Amino acid sequence: MEKEIQFETLIDVRSDAFADYWSGIIGKLRKSNPAYREMEKQIGILYEQFPKVQSVLDSDKSCNLTEEECGALLQILTVQSRLTVMQQEAIYLRGCYDGVGYLKKAGIL
């Protein structure tokens, strides 16, 4: 009879800590990737130049924007989308790394 492989994943052990784990991955990305930091800085600069744009994103109330503010909003959303893709890639790669670790722990690798 084959012995059943049993081990616990992060989710099994600390499902409440997943958000912290995720944040840690993003924090490492922020520290290690100058392009990521530059994009975050770019968003901050646009928010400083166009404070009304941030209020559009932070509020559920309608707001009239100038053409220039609309352009800034589009820039911010575009950069945020790129940041999200970078985050997803970092999390995916970390998952691959963790998967190999689980396979090693199970004695499969």
Sequence and secondary structure as in RCSB ss.txt:
>XXXX:A:sequence
MEKEIQFETLIDVRSDAFADYWSGIIGKLRKSNPAYREMEKQIGILYEQFPKVQSVLDSDKSCNLTEEECGALLQ
ILTVQSRLTVMQQEAIYLRGCYDGVGYLKKAGIL
>XXXX:A:secstr
         HHHHHGGGHHHHHHHHHHHHHHH HHHHHHHHHHHHHHHH HHHHHHHH SS     HHHHHHHHH
HHHHHHHHHHHHHHHHHHHHHHHHHHHHHHTT  
